[in-house]
Amino acid sequence: MVWQRTQDRQPDQLRSMSFERGFTKFAAGSVLTRCGDTQVLCNVTIRPGVPKFLEGKGQGWLTAEYRMLPGATSQRQEREFLKLSGRTQEIQRLIGRSLRAALDLERLGERTIIVDADVLQADAGTRTTAITGGFVALHDALNPLIEQGELPRSPLRCQVAAISVGLLQAQPMLDLDYIEDVAAEVDLNVVMNDGLGLIEVQGTAESGSFTRNQLTQMLNLAETGIQSLFQLQSQALQVSA
């Protein structure tokens, strides 16, 4: 039996994706990223100075914070205040690691970049949407520093994007929505740069196991999807915010 996808998507077909740049007024870079029914607002702040462990080293830093708003899912999510769940900590560290990989931190100088990823609506793929949209917001936040001469050249050294892949009834599927994510036998999140280098792979068999061949199939599918995401990012950045 072959899994029937929502909206009759093909196994290698992405959900519709868009980037609404300049979404908020005060952030240095602000992008509302829509991936199907998932919506993530990425705001970027750039501050002078770095954490103590980097002081005097002449390089910058990037960190990320991730939250899911109470109304993002069908059942209200409680707000996380002083104590973050393990899931939230894992996701924001992934976003931070992924977007740091896009930067030459020495070119950034002693500045700290904070990427805030807030999930307005969740239909799976929130972490991958935050990374893909976060890159666009990061680009927009850095541009004024370059134009004003505060940075002699861009600290961005590559594009970064991310996508989910899963096995459903033993068939690899790209960009899972919530119904597919819950049913998947294997859930894989892949982050890559535009040289098709792997930045991070997170894969788990929800039940049983998966083979090396199946992993290769899923990585190949992720690579194809991420190449499409790079094109969408580039198209969005060619349009003035």
N, C-alpha and C positions, 0 to 999 in steps of 0.2 A: 504493500500500500504506500502510495506517494503522499507526502504531507501537502495539504492544500493551503497555500499562503493567503494571508489577508490581501484583499484587492488584487488577487491573482498575480502577485509578484513572482517573477522567475527566481530560481535559487540564487543567481548571481546579481540580482537587482537591488540597488539601494532604495531606501525610502526617499521621498522628496526632501531636499535640504536647502535651506536659505540662510543668509546672514544679513540681518538688519543692523547696519553700522550706525554709530552715533545714537544709540537707543536712549541713553541717559545723558543729562546735561553736564555733570561735573567730573565724571571719570575721565582720565587721560585717554582711555580707549574703552569703548562700550559696544558690545555686539549681542543682540538677541539671536540665538541660533535655534532654528527649528529643524528637527529631524523627524519626519512623520508627525506624530502627535506629541513627541518629546520637545520641550522648550526649555532652553538653558540660557540665562542671562549671564554673560561674562563681562565683568568690569575690571579694568586694570588701573592700578595706582602706582606711581613711581615716586619714591622718596629718596632724599639724600641720606648717605650713611649706609652701613652694613651691619649685620650681626657681629658680636664681639669676636667670634672666632675668625672673622675675615678682616678685622680692622688692620690697616697698614699694609695689606697685601695687594692693593691696587686693582681689585676686581670686585664685581658686583654679585648680586644674589637674586634669585627668584623663588618665591614661595606661593602656595595656593591655599585658599580656603574654599570648602565646598559645603553647601547646605541644601536641604530639600525643604521647600516651604510647606506649611501645614496642609494647604489645599492642593498639593501637586498630584496626589493619588486619590483613588475612590474613597479610601478610608483616611480620615485626617491623621497626619503625622504630628507627633508632639515636637515642639521646638527643642533644639539642643542648645543648652546654655553652657554651663561650666564644664560639664562632662560630655565629651563627644563619644558617640558609639564607635566600636571598632571599625565598622563599615565606613563611616564618614572619615575617620582618620586614614584608612587605607586609600580611599578614593582621592582625598586631597593630596596625599603624598605622591600618588601616581600622576596626578595633574602637574604637580610641581616638578617631578623628575622629567616628565615628558617635555614640558615647555622649556626647562633649563637646557635640554639637549638642543634646542633651536638657537641658543645664544652663545656668543663668544663673551664670556663674563669679564675678561680683561678689557675688551672694547667698551663694555658698559660702564666701567669705572666704578667708584665706590657709591653705588646706588642700589636700592632694594626695590624690586618689582613685586607687587602683590596682585595676584589674580584671584578675584572673587567669582566663584561659579555658583549661582543660585538657580536651583531647579524650580521653574514655575509650573511645569507640567511633566509628568513622568510616564512614559510608555516604553521603558527599557532603553538602554544605551545612553544613560545620562552621563557616565564618566567619559565615554568616547566622544559624545557631542560636546562636552565641556572642553576637551583637549582640542578638537578640531576648530571650534568657535573661539576658544581661548587664543589660538595662534593669530587669528584675524584681529582680535582685540589688542593683542600684544604688538602687532605690526602698527596699528593705528596709534597706540600710545607712544611708540618710539619715534614716529615720523616727525612730530614737532621739534623734538630735541635735535634731530638731524638738520631740519630746515633752519633752525635758529642758530646752528653752529655749536651747540653745547656738546654734541657728539660729532667728531670729524667724519665718521662713517658708521653705517648701520651695524649694530651688534648681532643682527640676525644672520646666521650662517646657512640656514636651511629652512624649508617648510617642515611642519610636523602635523600629522593627522592620525586619527585612530578610528577603528571600526570593530564591531563584534561579529563573530562567526559562531555557528553552532552546528551540532549534528542533530537532525530530526529524522527519526526512523532511518538512521544510518546514512542520511544524505546531508552533505554540507550545505548550509544556508547562510547567506550574507545579511548582516544588519538586522538582527532579531528585534521584533517588537515584543511587547509584554507576554502575549499569549504564547508566542514561540519560545521566549526565554524560559518561561515556566515549564514548558514541555520538553525542552532540549535535553538530550542525553549528555551532551558536552557543551560547555560554554567557554568561549575563547575570546579574549580581548587582545587586540594587536595594535601597537603604536609603531609608526615608521617615519623616517625622514624622506625627503624627496629624492635622495639617492638610493632609495629602497633598502636602506639599512634598518635593521630592527632595533628599536629603542627598548621596547618591553613586550613580553608575551605573558599573558595570564590565562592559564587554561585549567579547567577542572572537569572531571567526569562526575556528573551528578549521580550516576549509578553505574556500576561496573567499571569499564576501562575503555580506552581507545587505542588504536594501533599507530605505529609510526607513519604508515601510509595515509591514514586518515588525518593525522596532524599535518602532513605535507599538503594534502588536498585543502585543508582549512587555511593554511598559511598562503597558499597560492590564491585562494579566493579572496582572502583579506588584502593581499597585495593589489589585486585587480580593483577592489573597491576603494582602497586608499589612493590609488592613482587617479580615480575619478574625483575623489575628494580634493586632491591637490588642484585639479582643474577648476573645481567650483570655488575654492579659496581664491585662486588667481583671478577668476572672473569677477568675484566680489570686490577684490582690491583694485581692480581697474576702474571701478565706478566710484566717483567722489562721494565721501560720506556726507 
